[in-house]
Amino acid sequence: LARSGMKSTGTAASALKRQAIKPPSAEALKAEAKAGYDQVRDMAVDYSSDHVVSMAQKVQQKLEAEGFSSELSPKTFSVIKKLQDAPADSVAPLSGLETARRSFGKAAKDFNNPSDQEAARIAREALEEFVMDPDSAAIVAGPASAAGKALKDARGDYAAYKRSGDVTGIQDAADLRAAAANSGQNTGNSTRGRVASMLLSGKKKAGFSKEELAALEGVVEGSGAANASRKIGNILGGGGGLGMLLSGGAGAAAAGPVGAMALPGVGMVAKSLSNRLTRKALSGADDLVRQRSPLYERMLQEAPMEAAKIPHSRDALIRALLLQQQAN
């Protein structure tokens, strides 16, 4: 057992696993992305302009074959034309291709022109494939494959940073609005409303994964505890409500002086709990966003190992497999 990396504790076996780690902060993602972009720039990768022109021509031909045109997709075809206009027998730096890719990306977010949006998506994918898996004949200078990988990681980290900013920005705006309206007692409702608005906007929710969107939907729907505490807070006067009315009317006589004074206090506590649970749900969604990044994947791979207990019911099976392995 010692040679296998496992040991018996008498009731359970132990194996090694990676320690659980927290996702990187938004600032760490931003810094990592910048370092990645700087690394790619220092690699000084250049491509043959003839190959870039050929790639751009093939993209245009594909788009036209699928019914796209410069009239219907002007932004996309404008970028393609710039790529095609590269002087013969010159070089195209990777930085220039990255600028073109970003231009395609902006056109792909033009929700006012679905044709340009789809054409830009197709063109961007073709350009990314050209950079990530280049023909060796197209490379004039620099480690193109390594630069493509580093560039992809930098993009992923920066995208996670931007998505995280969108999520945390919702909470910041909700806090400010609630503070201005009623001393911060209604931050939960404000947060849910802003998340709902984002989910209803195709542009604002673009880039989020299904899992991330599901977590954001959970913020709007609320957990059972959050919804119950919010309902109690609303009824008992957390920021105004029935509790305030009862404390000054017939309910006060029924509840007595102490009970009448306590009702709004209970409501405020319930409302505060609801706000905290909503904030926690949004923070959980933000964690998912920051986990979907190359930096987090590397952090997982580099996390230290720790012992992981194996349930006793599996102990006998593991022992048998180890003994069988030693016998062979």
Sequence and secondary structure as in RCSB ss.txt:
>XXXX:A:sequence
LARSGMKSTGTAASALKRQAIKPPSAEALKAEAKAGYDQVRDMAVDYSSDHVVSMAQKVQQKLEAEGFSSELSPK
TFSVIKKLQDAPADSVAPLSGLETARRSFGKAAKDFNNPSDQEAARIAREALEEFVMDPDSAAIVAGPASAAGKA
LKDARGDYAAYKRSGDVTGIQDAADLRAAAANSGQNTGNSTRGRVASMLLSGKKKAGFSKEELAALEGVVEGSGA
ANASRKIGNILGGGGGLGMLLSGGAGAAAAGPVGAMALPGVGMVAKSLSNRLTRKALSGADDLVRQRSPLYERML
QEAPMEAAKIPHSRDALIRALLLQQQAN
>XXXX:A:secstr
 TTTT EE SS EEEEEE       HHHHHHHHHHHHHHHHHH  EEEHHHHHHHHHHHHHHHHHTT  TTTSHH
HHHHHHHHHT  TT EEEHHHHHHHHHHHHHHTT TT HHHHHHHHHHHHHHHHHHHS  GGGEEES HHHHHHH
HHHHHHHHHHHHHHHHHHHHHHHHHHHHHHHHTTTTHHHHHHHHHHHHHT HHHHTT  HHHHHHHHHHHH  HH
HHHHHHHHHHTTTTSSHHHHHHHSHHHHHHHHHHHHHHHHHHHHHHHHHHHHHHHHHHHHHHHHHHSSHHHHHHH
HHS EEEEEE HHHHHHHHHHHHHHHH 
